[in-house]
Amino acid sequence: IETSASDKASIDEAVAIALKTGASSVRFYPRYEGNLRDVLSIIANDIAYVRETYQDSGLTFTIEQHEDLKSHELVSLVKESEMESLSLLFDFANMINANEHPIDALKTMAPHITQVHIKDALIVKEPGGLGHKACISGQGDMPFKALLTHLICLGDDEPQVTAYGLEEEVDYYAPAFRFEDEDDNPWIPYRQMSETPLPENHLLDARLRKEKEDAINQINHVRNVLQQIKQEANHLLNH
């Protein structure tokens, strides 16, 4: 079950749905406005509520890196929570808006990643920062193969990543939220939950058909990349 907020009411609703539907996990991401330190403090309080209220619920919880917080900030939130059932959801492109790059973000977050959102995106240069425009998988700037290889290899005796979600969000755009010249306590702007605008009514049917085509294309692309990884792994093992 996924919710696009971390406040008490949103978490309570998501957990109630998760427990009634037999879900195993709740994913959330914060959307607060304010200076970074204040925002992190609010999020830490939200996580403390989750720990105190639901740590014995049988659910696991993931916080997604979602465009405004940097990887090391998310890692600190998880570590400081001392909540065993809390981990990170790694999205292939959301670190771009925090002025980070995919492989660097993955390396920072790696010990705490248990879930993944797979998608492709074009990196868009903005004044002092970076935005991303989601696109058809295989046509963007994300290092698809390298990311999947790293993620598959996480874990020692068993896979660390337990769930991969395919998100084909063609035409979704997210602007820069963190900047090269920011100080150590930058302003984090409020934003609405993520959505891709629908076209005008007379174009809706065509768009829905394309959505299906894009989703099938992504499945095929991911399968092809995984097959490449498998072939290379077999080659290394046999030579």
TAFENJO-V575517 format. One record per residue. NEAR is the number of other C-alpha atoms within 10 Angstrom. D_CENTER is the distance of its C-alpha to the mean C-alpha in Angstrom with 2 decimals. Layout:
# TAFENJO-V575517
near,d_center
NEAR,D_CENTER
NEAR,D_CENTER
This chain:
# TAFENJO-V575517
near,d_center
17,13.98
19,11.28
16,12.37
18,11.38
20,13.36
25,14.51
20,18.25
14,20.82
10,21.64
15,18.16
23,17.57
15,21.11
11,20.70
21,17.55
25,19.33
12,22.51
15,21.05
17,19.39
16,22.77
8,24.78
10,22.90
10,22.66
14,18.88
14,17.82
19,14.55
20,13.12
23,9.56
23,9.71
20,8.83
23,11.96
19,13.79
21,16.93
13,19.45
15,21.57
14,22.15
20,19.46
14,21.53
15,22.23
19,18.64
19,17.72
12,20.83
17,19.98
19,16.57
18,18.51
16,21.00
17,18.53
25,17.33
17,21.05
16,21.78
21,19.33
19,20.96
10,24.45
11,24.19
17,22.09
17,22.03
10,24.82
11,23.48
12,22.48
17,18.84
18,15.92
27,13.18
22,9.58
25,8.14
24,4.52
26,4.91
24,5.83
23,8.66
24,11.45
23,11.28
21,11.89
22,10.93
12,14.37
14,14.26
20,11.42
21,13.38
13,16.48
19,15.38
21,14.75
13,17.96
12,20.03
16,19.24
12,21.19
17,19.49
12,19.53
16,17.41
26,14.41
24,11.73
26,8.18
25,5.10
29,4.27
23,2.91
25,6.66
29,7.52
27,6.07
29,8.26
30,11.13
27,11.90
23,12.33
20,14.82
20,13.34
18,13.31
20,11.12
16,13.68
12,14.53
21,11.13
20,10.91
13,14.45
16,13.97
22,11.23
20,12.84
14,15.17
21,12.73
24,10.04
22,10.95
23,8.31
21,6.37
18,5.43
21,8.36
25,9.67
27,12.11
28,12.99
19,15.98
18,16.00
17,18.29
14,20.47
13,21.28
9,23.90
13,22.72
20,19.03
23,16.60
25,15.07
26,13.35
19,14.72
24,13.05
20,15.80
19,17.32
25,15.88
18,18.31
11,19.34
17,16.80
18,16.41
22,13.54
16,15.30
20,14.44
16,17.11
13,16.65
16,12.96
17,13.91
15,17.03
13,15.59
22,13.16
14,16.12
12,18.35
17,16.61
14,19.06
7,22.84
6,24.71
9,21.97
13,18.42
18,15.94
20,13.00
11,14.19
11,11.97
15,10.49
11,9.62
13,11.05
18,9.95
24,12.91
20,12.69
19,15.83
15,17.12
15,14.24
18,14.72
21,13.16
18,15.66
21,15.81
23,15.29
25,16.44
17,19.58
11,21.78
9,24.67
11,23.10
9,24.83
9,23.57
12,23.04
15,21.71
17,21.47
19,18.09
14,18.74
13,18.02
11,16.12
9,16.15
11,13.35
11,11.73
10,14.28
12,16.05
9,19.77
10,22.24
12,25.35
9,28.87
9,30.35
8,32.50
10,29.55
12,27.36
12,28.72
11,28.20
15,24.60
13,23.97
10,25.72
13,23.60
15,20.37
12,21.82
11,22.89
18,19.52
18,17.93
12,20.80
16,20.53
21,16.94
14,18.16
13,21.10
16,19.30
19,17.02
12,20.25
13,22.16
17,19.87
17,19.91
12,23.66
13,24.03
17,22.29
13,24.57
12,27.62
12,27.05
12,26.57
11,29.77
10,31.58
9,30.80
8,31.90
7,35.08
5,36.24
